Amino acid sequence: MKIPIFPLNGAILFPDTNLPLNIFEVRYLEMVDFCLSNKRLLGMIQTNDEGDLYKIGCVGKIINFSETSDNRYLITLQGFSLFKIVNEINSDYKFRLVNGKLLENDDKFNVFKNEDKALLIKKYNDYIKIKQINLDIKDFENISIDQILKFIPMISPFSNLEKQMLVETISLKNFYSKLLSILDLEIHNNNIQKSIN
């Protein structure tokens, strides 16, 4: 399928999550206009250190948009599928277009235990303390672990590489393990830094 893409490092999208975006550059205003007249689909993707596109991102649908008095678009994307770039399309548009292939996920095959959720919340609570992030995670208790898993990397100051690694992880079980590893490493490094000082 033909997908207009928005390469924005640090901003990632997962299926069944929402991402608000403030669009102001001319080429991306044109991109939103294109999306609104073509099924409202938009691909979020990151670039590597050389500026090349990663091969995997997430397609979202614009479910809400408004135009401001200073010619910006405020949009909300709702993610519905990861995609893999097949090739980039040459066009006269100022934004980039790709042919993409949607990737199937295995969410329905995942079964997490209450202990898994409790461990994830504890680790993330330790992480936000060391990062001095002002976030109340009490509501996490009322959210499914599937949603928590996707929410954490979307709002946390992980590196672009770490975020991309998670975007490319199709299995939620593997996603869970990798996310815990990222949190453990940050906590461990902080403890080492404390002991040095």
Summary of the structure (lengths in Angstrom):
residues: 197
radius of gyration: 18.1
end to end distance: 53.6
largest distance: 57.1
contacts: 562
relative contact order: 0.17
helix: 41%
strand: 28%
